[in-house]
């Protein structure tokens, strides 16, 4: 049954949660087929003191296997504190909100989130990970990777 679920699309598992879908193959395919947005010549300036979203896993230097671990750490600038309830994850060109799919598999804390296994279909993927601190500043990280 697990093999069929993995073949059918994307799911997340953790030691404390049942398998949950991250994105379907149809959602991934639609995102990959969408026209790429125009990219500004300069990146918008980061808000001074905004929280940092650090990707600890997977290693993005090569293609990513499936399933893979997704581990993110949040760092706030004192005296601010990370507000875990503001955690958001959006997927792909349409920025589909998949926050609930991820939080069903792993608990978000002020330190970060750790998803034991994220099964993803082959192809290019982009996650927009966002967190806010107690001073209302928002930190975002775009994670782009290719699944083999």
HELIX and SHEET records of a PDB file:
HELIX    1   1 UNK A    2  UNK A    8  1                                   7    
HELIX    2   2 UNK A   25  UNK A   33  1                                   9    
HELIX    3   3 UNK A   99  UNK A  103  1                                   5    
SHEET    1   A 5 UNK A  17  UNK A  24  0                                        
SHEET    2   A 5 UNK A   9  UNK A  14 -1                                        
SHEET    3   A 5 UNK A 112  UNK A 119 -1                                        
SHEET    4   A 5 UNK A  68  UNK A  75 -1                                        
SHEET    5   A 5 UNK A  52  UNK A  57 -1                                        
SHEET    1   B 4 UNK A  96  UNK A  97  0                                        
SHEET    2   B 4 UNK A  82  UNK A  91 -1                                        
SHEET    3   B 4 UNK A 123  UNK A 133 -1                                        
SHEET    4   B 4 UNK A 138  UNK A 147 -1                                        
END                                                                             
